[in-house]
């Protein structure tokens, strides 16, 4: 599974506004070649998952003679940097894979257009799509994203460490308190020098994307009704609880980047790691066999962070009937039941449809296990209306301030809250 999906969840649309009004029009025959409509699709999936996307595109092209899909694989940062300018020049993609948080910026600038009519057409079988996934692709009540790839975060553990500690499936944590207790139990300081030789869990406080998910599990969020919400009592209590139960007890090291956390886990020095499914292969390459369980339930509800990507149609399709028809045909094909089984089994992504069963995925027990986690999925910065990159950067800076603090968090949270509110209002 592509580690780039995480990076895709953190990049956002460029701030400059480029006029795109002229790009949506043009002849209805534009993009056609002898009756065949050429559909350009940009994708940031460049590893095994990218090969699966390409194989589905090859099958699509063989299945009919009216549309030819061309998948152009680009790193996520290239897509982010070039999307606006390429569309403005008329040589951008007709369909692009992108994450929903950052897509809001492109939607405001007119680069991405609504897919309401895709969802209103019952032949596209959208009634079988996961309702929460469809909802997360909406902006201001309108459909934009069509489900593509969603990778749920969960707690991955080192099987050898769990086996040595006698931890069985019935003992997997069900609540946050259970998770904190287990992390403490698995933290080992052999020589008593104050620095654990084995940490119970690796929580990357310098990549503090987990903070909104903890807030949501406690019944609040990073932004509520358009206002930064770090200073609310519930937010303060939740962030204090994280500090006191993981970092103060040294169950996780502080000032830890995501790369550092992965290195710690893959070297056998952390029993657990909260991360996406791509860690399975990364750990296996280092000789670590992993297991996983869903992020435990918070005080109010169970929430699973998801690294999400959608298919989006660009303004090059708007006003071009042939292009729109081709784009919709491709997105329907990708999300039909047969191809969603292929996507799940071969690419390790939970299917976007609810009618794909565990039996359909029996050849891949791993994806069959993590697919139900999608029932509780939530976007990283779903509550943030704008300023995503700056908000994410501020969260990353806030993480170590919380984890290495002592005493009351009021001043730390107030300063961060003010910055986030400013980014939202820019």
N, C-alpha and C positions, 0 to 999 in steps of 0.2 A: 504494500500500500504506500502511496506517494507521501513522503514527509512534507512535500511542498504544499499539501492541502492545508497544513497548519499555517504556513506563511501566507497562503491565500486568504485565510481568515483574518489576517492582520493588516493587509494592504488596503488602501482606499483610493477613491478617485482623485485625480489631480485637481488642484484648487482652481486652476485657470479655466475660464469659460470660453469655449470655442464654439462659434456659431455652427449649428448642424442643420439648420432649417432646409438648406438646399439638398441635403443628402438623402432625404426620404423620398423624394419624388423621382422623376425620370420615367422612361418608357416602361410599359408593362412587360415588354419583351426583354428588358435589361437583364443580364445574367443568363440569357438563354443562348444555346448553341445548337442550331438545327433542330429545335423543338425540345432540347434537353436543358433544363434549368440547372445552372451551376450554383451550388450552395457552398460558400466558404464558412468553415467552422474553426474557431480558435479554441484550443484546449490547453490547459496547464498541466494535464496529466501526462507525464513523460516517462514513467517507469512501467511496471507490469500493468498497472491499471490503464495506462495509455495504450498499451498493446491490445487490451480488451476493447477499449473504445474503438480503435482502428478496425478490429475484426468485426465489430457490430456494424460499423460504417461500410465495410466491404460487403457484408451480407445485405445491407440496405440497398447498396448500388446494384447488386445482383438480383434483388427481388423485384425490380421494376426498371423501366427505361425512360422515365420522365425526368428524374432528378439525379444529379451526380453530386454526392457529398465529398468534399475534400477537407480532411482534418489537418490543420496546421498546428503542430505542437510547439508551444512557446513556454519558457519559464514564466512563472506568475508575475514577476517584476516587469518583464517585457510587455506582457499583456496590459498591465497597469499603466506603464509609461507610454505605450503607443496607441492605445485604443482610441482616444479622442482625436488625435492628429490623423490617424489612418482613416477614420470614418469621415472626418472633415474633408480629406483629400479624395474620398470616394473609393478607396482601395482597402477598406477595413473588412472585418468579418461580417457576415450576415447573422451569424449566431455565435455567441461567445459563452464560455464557461466562466462563471465568476461567483464570488461569495456575496451573500445578500446584504451584509452590513455595508460594504464598500459600494455595492451596486446602487445604493440610494443616491450617492453623489452623481453617478452617471445618468440616473433617471432624471434628476433635477436639471441636468444640463442637456437633456434631450437625446442622449446617445443610446439609451435603452428605452424600448417602447412597450406598451401594455400588451399582454396576451389574454385579455379578457375573453376574446372570441375563441381562443383555443379551449378555454375551460367551459364555455357555453355550448360547445359542440360535443354531444354525448358520445359520438363515435370515437372520440379520443380516449374514452374510458377513464377519465379523471376521477370518476366516483370511486375507483379502486385505489387511488393514491392515498398515502398517509395524510390525514386531515391536518395534523400539526405541521407537517412538512410543507403542505400547500399554503397554510396560513403564514408561515415564516417567509414565503416568497412574495407576499403581498406588501404593498406600500400605499398607505392612505386609502385602504379599502379596495384597491385595484390589483389585479393579478399582473405580475411581471415575470417572476421566475417559474420555470417548469423543472421539477425535480431532476437532479443529475446524480451527484454523489454525496452521501452523508456518512461521516465517520464519527460514531459516538465515543466520547471519552469514558474510561472506566478505570478501576483500580487493577493494575497488573501486578502480579506477585511472582517472586522467585520460588518455584516449586520445591527446590531442594531445601530452602530455608523453612518453608511451611511444613514440609515433611519432617524435618529435624525437630521442629517445635511441636509436632503432633497436631497441627491444625488441619481439621477436616472440613468438608464443604458445609456441614451443618453449623460450623463455628464461624463462618464468614460474617463480617459485620452487617448488621441490619440498620444501625443508626450511626450518626456522627460520633456519639459517645463510644459506641462499640469500636469504631475505626480508630479513634484516639487511643483507646485502651490497648488495642492490638498493636498499634505502632509503638507504644511505650514498652509493651512486653517484648517486642522483637528488637528493641534497641539494646545493643550490647557494648559495654565499655570494659574490655577484658583487663586492662591494666589500671583502671581507675584514675586515669589522668584527666578526666573531664571531657575528653574527645572520644565519642563512640567509634569503635572499630566497625560496627555495623549499625546503620540507621534503620529505624522501623519503616520509614517512608521518605521518599524524595518529593518534596513540594517546592517547586521552582518559584520562589518569591520574586525573582527578578523577571519572571515571565508570568505576571500575576493575573492571567486570564481566568484563573479559578475563582477569584474574588466575587464577580457577579453571580456565579453559580451558587456559591455559599449564601449570598444574600437572598437569592431567589428561593433556596431551600428553607430559609428562615422566614419567608413570607413577605419579602420586600424586594428591592432591586436597586441597581446603581443609579438609575434615573427613574423618577416617578412623576407623571404628569408634566414631563418636559423639564423638570428641575433635578439637578444633581442631589443625591440623597444619602451621601456618606455620613452626614451629621445627625441623621435620625437616631433615636435611641436603639431601634432594632438593628440598624447597620453597625453602630458602635459596639453593641453587645456581641454581635456576631463576629466582627473582626477581632475583638478582644479575645473571644473564645478560641479562635484559630491560633492566635499568638500563644495563649496560655497553655493550650493542649497539644501543640505540635512543636513549636520553636522553643518555648521556655523550658520544655521537658527534654529538649534536644532529640526528639524523635525524628526531626528533620533538620539538616543544617540550614542556616540562613544565608542570605546573599548568594543565592543559588540560581544560575541561569538554567534554561531548559536543556541546553547542551550539557552543562555540568551535571544536572539531575540524571540525564540519560546515561552519561558516562559512569556515574555512581551506581546506577542500577545494573548496567551491563557488565560492571566489574565485580558484581556480587556483594557490593558494600551497602546496598539498600534492599530491604525485604520487599517493599512495595513502591509503586510509581504510578501517579495519576497522569494518564497520557492516552493518546489515540492508538488504534489497532496496529499502526505501522511498527510499534515497538516489538511486536512478536518476532519478526524477521531480524530486526537489529539485535535483539538479545540472543537469538538463536545463533547468529554469526559469532557471538562471543561465548558460546557454550552454555547459555542460560536458558533453561526451559521455563516457560511462563504459564501461568493460569490467570484467570480474571474473574472479577465479580463487579456488579453494577455499583456505581457510587451510592453509598447508603442514604437513606431517607433523612432529610433535615427535620427540624422541629415542626415545620408546617407541611412540607411536601418533598417528594423525591424529584430531583432534577439531574439530568444528564447533559453536560455540555456536548455540543456537536459541532464538528468542523464541517461546514455545509457549502456546497456548490450547486448552482442551478444553471440550466440553459436559459440564456436571455437572447431575445431578438433585438437587433440594433436598428437604428433609424434607416439603414440601407434597405431594410425590408419594408418599412412603413411606406404605404402608397404604391407598392409594387406587388400586385396580386400573385404573380408567378413565384416570386421569392418567398412571400409569406406562406403560400401553399406548400412550397418545398420545405421551409423551415418547420412548419407544423407537422408535415409528414415524417420528417426526421425525428422530431422529439416524441411523436407518438410511437414510432418504431422502437426507439431506444427504450421506452417505458412499457412496451407490451410485455405480457407475462413471460413469454419464452426468453426474451432478452434480459429481463430482470433476474431471472434464474441464472442466466449466464454471468451477468454482472456480479451477482452475489457469490456464486461458486468460484469464479475464476479471478475476480478482482478483490474479493474480501470486503465488499461494501454491503450493508443491509439493503434489501430490495426497497424500492420506492413504493411498492404496492403492498396492500394488505392481504391480497389473495395468494401470495407466494407463501407456501407452508414450509414447516420444518422438514417435512418429508421431501419436498421439492429440493431442499438444500442439504439432503442427507450426506452427500459426498463431501461436504465441508462443514464439519461439526462446529468449527470456530465461528463462522459467520452465522450459523444457526443459533448459537448461544448469544451473540451480541445483538442480534436483530431486535429482540424484545426491548432492549435498552432504548430504542428509538421512540417507544411509547411515552417516555419522559423527557424527550430531547428539548433543548432550549439553546438559542443562539447566544454566543459570547457577549455581544454588545447589542442585542436585539432591542433594548430599551433606549438606546442612544440615537437621537434623530439625525445628528451630524457631528463632524469633527472626530471621526473614528480613530484616525491615526494618532492624533494628539491625545485623545482620551486613553487609548491603549498605552501610549508612552508614559502617561501620567500614572496609570495603574502599575506599570512595571517599576516606576520610581517609588511608588507608594509601598509596594510589597516589602522591601527590606526595612523601610522605616517602621513598619508595623512589627515585623518579625523580630527586629533587634531592639525594640522599645521596651520600656518598663513603665508601669504606672498608667495614668489616664491618657487616652488617645485623642482627646478633644481637639487640641491644637493641631496635631498632625492631620487629622481628618478635615478640619475646617480649611486649612490651606489647600489641600488637595481638592476638596469640594469646590472651592472658589475657582480654581484653575479649570476644572472640568466644566463648570457652569459657563465660564468664559468661552471655552472651545465650542460648546453647544450653541452659544449665541453669535459666534462669528459668522 
